[in-house]
Amino acid sequence: MAGTLTPMQKKAVDAVLAKVQYYLDSRYAQIRRINPKTESVWEDLVWQQMTALRTSLSLEKIFGPVRFNVAETLLSDDLRKRQELFMRKSQNCLIGEIVEEKEKEGHRTSGAMEIHDMRTLFHAIDASLESIVILIQTFIWWDLEDACDWARFEKKISIIRAFEENGITPEMAEYYQNVMAATTRPQAEDVIIFECRNLRRTLDLFRTRRGSDQGYQIILKREQTQMENPDLLIDAIAGQQNLLKSLRAGQPLQPAHADQFARAMGVDPDDATPDRVAPFLEQMIAGNKKRLKAALNGQGSGNPVNLKRQQLEEMEARFAEVVKNRNVEEPANS
């Protein structure tokens, strides 16, 4: 059960959801390349699954006699509680709330109701949609732990940078003295080193998980070439549209433009007249629109990349940048 979320809890929920959504969007790019028919239903199905995930993250789980918000726990430093949320034998495991179990033949848990979960709902609309629902739920489960590590990693970096710039207040020092079990009030640098160690633990978890990724779980991302960059294509199309509009309005072609189009069309500059350039420009715009659509749908032709492996390299670089020359090795008595 859950009451009204605190601002920090809502922030934690939003942070995890944003990372999961990024992974889903990245997976969709590959799904769309393989099966374009998913385009018409993907956004609706993902929205409903993400709404269900928001509810799960906003709820509370009981650890001993105390209730804890799920999202806040997932972004906390309490490894034992975090592991419980992913351990299938734990009563707090989230998998049952994310990946719906198929009902056994001849055993209906919801009385006479034919529709009692997302799978049966979309199966009733179109039997082929059930497999997409299962796919999305499975993706969310595969990516949730990584999404939490990623969100926690960024949260820690923000905390460390804030302490570097502003130091710590007496209240913060008191809080960290309790958390660190220190005999004296810690200084800002002591707290920064403590948080750097937490940052490294999160990075280690993300790195270790990459060693157990199965081939079917990998998110394949295609690196975009400059010609496939959506932002550059949008700018190019806008400039070409403006030029075409001016030509149709009877404006003369600037000498620089005339030379460029002459080379592109394979004619002399004198032959690059507005009436000949305009149809050529229309073809260019049409071609760029096709490339833009392909780029937005993840149909680029760039080199394939393991997204989470690439992400690990970026996290390692950011970790080194934040830690600098500090000694963040675990103390012997940790």
C-alpha positions in Angstrom: 0.0 0.0 0.0 1.1 3.5 -0.5 0.1 6.9 0.6 1.1 10.3 -0.8 4.7 10.2 -2.0 7.2 12.6 -0.5 9.1 14.8 -3.0 12.2 12.6 -2.7 10.2 9.4 -3.3 8.5 10.9 -6.4 11.9 12.0 -7.6 13.2 8.4 -7.1 10.2 7.0 -9.0 10.7 9.4 -11.9 14.4 8.7 -12.1 14.0 4.9 -12.4 11.2 5.3 -14.9 13.2 7.6 -17.1 16.1 5.0 -17.3 13.7 2.1 -18.0 12.1 4.2 -20.7 15.4 4.9 -22.3 16.2 1.2 -22.4 12.8 0.4 -23.9 13.2 3.1 -26.5 16.6 1.7 -27.4 15.2 -1.9 -27.7 12.3 -0.6 -29.8 14.8 0.7 -32.4 15.9 -2.9 -33.1 12.3 -4.3 -32.8 11.1 -1.8 -35.3 13.9 -2.8 -37.8 12.9 -6.4 -37.5 9.1 -6.1 -37.4 7.8 -2.7 -38.6 4.2 -3.8 -37.8 5.0 -3.2 -34.1 5.1 0.6 -34.7 1.3 1.0 -34.6 0.9 -0.6 -31.1 4.2 -0.2 -29.3 3.7 3.2 -27.7 0.2 2.3 -26.3 1.5 -1.0 -24.9 4.6 0.5 -23.4 2.6 3.4 -21.8 0.3 0.9 -20.0 3.2 -1.2 -18.8 5.1 1.8 -17.6 2.0 3.1 -15.8 1.9 -0.3 -14.0 5.6 0.0 -13.2 5.1 3.5 -11.8 2.5 2.0 -9.4 4.9 -0.8 -8.3 7.7 1.7 -7.7 5.4 4.0 -5.7 4.2 1.2 -3.3 5.9 0.1 -0.1 7.4 -3.3 0.9 7.8 -4.6 4.4 11.3 -5.3 5.6 11.0 -6.7 9.1 8.6 -4.4 11.0 9.1 -1.4 8.8 7.7 -0.4 5.4 9.9 1.2 2.8 9.1 2.9 -0.5 10.2 0.7 -3.4 11.8 3.3 -5.6 13.6 5.0 -2.7 14.9 1.6 -1.6 16.2 0.8 -5.1 18.2 4.0 -5.2 19.5 3.6 -1.6 22.8 2.2 -0.4 21.1 -0.7 1.3 22.3 -3.6 -0.8 20.4 -6.3 1.1 17.0 -4.7 0.7 17.7 -4.0 -3.0 18.7 -7.6 -3.6 15.4 -8.8 -1.9 13.4 -6.8 -4.5 15.1 -8.9 -7.3 15.5 -12.3 -5.6 12.7 -14.6 -6.9 12.4 -16.5 -3.6 11.8 -13.3 -1.6 8.3 -12.3 -0.8 9.3 -8.7 -1.8 10.5 -9.7 -5.3 9.0 -7.4 -8.0 9.0 -9.9 -10.8 5.4 -10.9 -10.2 4.2 -7.3 -10.5 6.1 -6.8 -13.8 6.0 -10.1 -15.7 2.6 -11.7 -15.6 2.5 -15.4 -15.2 0.4 -17.4 -17.7 -2.6 -18.9 -16.1 -2.5 -22.7 -16.0 -4.9 -24.6 -18.3 -8.2 -25.4 -16.5 -7.4 -23.2 -13.5 -8.8 -19.7 -13.4 -7.8 -17.5 -10.5 -10.3 -14.7 -11.3 -13.5 -16.6 -11.3 -15.4 -16.3 -14.5 -13.5 -13.3 -15.7 -11.8 -13.9 -19.1 -9.8 -10.6 -18.9 -7.8 -10.2 -15.7 -4.4 -8.9 -16.7 -2.5 -7.1 -19.6 -1.9 -10.4 -21.4 -5.5 -11.5 -21.5 -6.7 -7.9 -22.3 -4.6 -7.5 -25.4 -5.0 -11.2 -26.4 -8.8 -10.4 -26.5 -8.1 -7.5 -28.9 -5.7 -9.4 -31.1 -4.0 -12.7 -30.1 -0.7 -11.6 -31.7 -0.5 -8.6 -29.2 -0.1 -10.9 -26.2 3.4 -11.8 -27.3 4.4 -8.1 -27.6 3.0 -7.5 -24.0 5.2 -10.4 -22.8 8.1 -9.0 -24.7 7.8 -5.5 -23.1 7.3 -6.9 -19.6 10.4 -9.1 -20.0 12.4 -6.2 -21.3 11.4 -4.2 -18.2 12.5 -7.0 -15.9 15.8 -7.5 -17.7 16.6 -3.7 -17.6 15.2 -2.6 -14.2 18.2 -3.5 -12.1 20.6 -1.8 -14.5 18.2 1.2 -14.7 18.4 1.5 -10.9 22.2 1.3 -10.8 22.4 3.9 -13.6 20.0 6.3 -11.7 21.8 5.7 -8.4 25.2 6.3 -10.1 24.0 9.7 -11.4 22.5 10.6 -8.0 25.8 9.9 -6.3 27.7 12.0 -8.8 25.4 14.9 -8.1 25.8 14.5 -4.4 29.6 14.4 -4.6 29.8 17.4 -6.8 27.5 19.4 -4.5 29.7 18.6 -1.5 32.8 19.6 -3.5 31.3 22.9 -4.4 29.4 23.7 -1.2 30.8 21.6 1.6 28.5 20.1 4.2 26.3 21.6 6.9 26.4 20.6 10.6 23.2 18.6 10.0 24.8 16.7 7.2 27.9 16.0 9.3 25.7 14.6 12.0 23.8 12.4 9.5 27.0 11.0 8.0 28.6 10.4 11.4 25.7 8.0 12.1 25.8 6.4 8.6 29.5 6.0 8.6 29.6 4.9 12.3 32.3 7.4 12.9 33.5 8.4 16.3 33.9 12.1 15.3 32.1 14.4 13.0 33.3 13.9 9.4 34.7 16.7 7.3 33.4 17.3 3.7 36.3 15.3 2.2 35.6 12.3 4.5 32.0 12.3 3.3 33.1 12.7 -0.4 35.3 9.7 -0.1 32.5 7.7 1.6 30.2 8.6 -1.3 32.9 7.8 -3.9 33.1 4.3 -2.4 29.3 3.9 -2.7 29.7 5.1 -6.3 32.3 2.5 -7.0 30.1 -0.2 -5.5 27.3 0.7 -7.9 29.7 0.8 -10.8 31.0 -2.7 -9.8 27.5 -4.1 -9.8 26.8 -2.7 -13.3 30.1 -4.0 -14.5 29.6 -7.5 -13.0 26.2 -7.8 -14.6 27.7 -7.2 -18.1 29.7 -10.4 -17.6 26.5 -12.4 -17.3 24.5 -10.8 -20.1 23.1 -13.5 -22.5 23.2 -12.8 -26.2 19.4 -12.5 -26.4 19.4 -9.8 -23.6 21.8 -7.4 -25.3 20.5 -4.1 -26.5 21.9 -3.6 -30.0 22.3 0.0 -30.9 23.5 1.3 -34.3 25.8 4.3 -34.2 24.5 7.1 -36.3 26.6 8.5 -39.1 26.6 12.3 -39.6 24.3 11.9 -42.5 21.8 10.0 -40.2 21.9 12.5 -37.3 18.2 13.6 -36.9 19.2 17.1 -35.6 21.4 17.7 -38.6 18.8 16.3 -41.0 16.1 18.6 -39.6 18.3 21.6 -40.0 19.2 20.6 -43.5 15.6 20.1 -44.5 14.6 23.4 -43.0 17.3 25.3 -44.9 16.4 23.5 -48.2 12.7 24.2 -47.7 13.4 27.9 -47.2 15.6 28.0 -50.3 13.0 26.2 -52.3 10.3 28.7 -51.1 12.5 31.7 -52.2 13.1 30.2 -55.6 9.4 29.6 -56.2 8.8 33.2 -55.1 11.0 34.4 -58.0 14.1 35.1 -55.9 17.5 34.7 -57.8 19.9 32.0 -56.8 23.0 33.3 -54.9 26.3 32.6 -56.8 27.6 30.4 -53.9 24.4 28.3 -54.1 24.6 28.2 -57.9 28.2 26.7 -57.7 27.1 24.1 -55.2 24.1 22.9 -57.1 26.1 23.0 -60.4 28.6 20.5 -58.9 25.8 18.4 -57.4 23.9 18.3 -60.7 26.9 17.9 -62.9 26.3 21.0 -65.0 28.0 24.4 -65.6 27.2 27.1 -63.1 25.4 29.1 -65.8 23.0 26.2 -66.3 22.1 26.0 -62.5 19.1 28.3 -63.0 16.3 28.5 -60.5 13.9 26.6 -62.7 16.4 23.7 -63.0 17.6 23.8 -59.4 14.0 23.8 -57.9 13.1 20.2 -59.0 16.6 19.0 -58.0 16.1 20.6 -54.6 12.7 18.9 -54.2 14.4 15.5 -54.7 17.0 16.4 -52.1 14.3 17.3 -49.6 12.4 14.1 -50.3 15.6 12.0 -49.8 16.4 13.7 -46.6 12.9 13.2 -45.3 13.3 9.5 -45.9 16.6 9.4 -44.1 15.1 11.4 -41.2 12.2 8.9 -40.9 14.7 6.0 -40.9 16.9 7.7 -38.3 13.9 8.4 -36.0 12.8 4.8 -36.4 16.2 3.4 -35.5 16.9 2.1 -39.1 20.3 3.6 -39.3 23.1 1.7 -41.1 25.8 2.5 -38.6 28.0 0.0 -36.8 26.2 -2.2 -34.3 27.1 -1.5 -30.6 26.3 -3.3 -27.4 24.5 -0.4 -25.6 25.2 -1.4 -22.0 28.8 -2.2 -22.7 29.2 1.2 -24.2 27.4 2.7 -21.2 29.8 0.9 -18.9 32.8 2.5 -20.6 31.1 5.9 -20.2 30.4 5.3 -16.5 34.0 4.2 -15.9 35.2 7.4 -17.5 32.9 9.5 -15.4 33.9 7.6 -12.2 37.5 8.4 -12.9 36.7 12.1 -13.5 34.8 12.4 -10.2 37.1 10.4 -8.0 40.3 12.1 -9.3 43.3 11.0 -7.2 41.3 10.1 -4.1 41.9 6.7 -2.4 38.5 5.0 -2.5 39.7 1.5 -1.7 37.5 -0.2 0.8 38.9 0.0 4.4 40.1 -3.3 5.8 37.3 -3.4 8.4 34.5 -2.6 6.0 
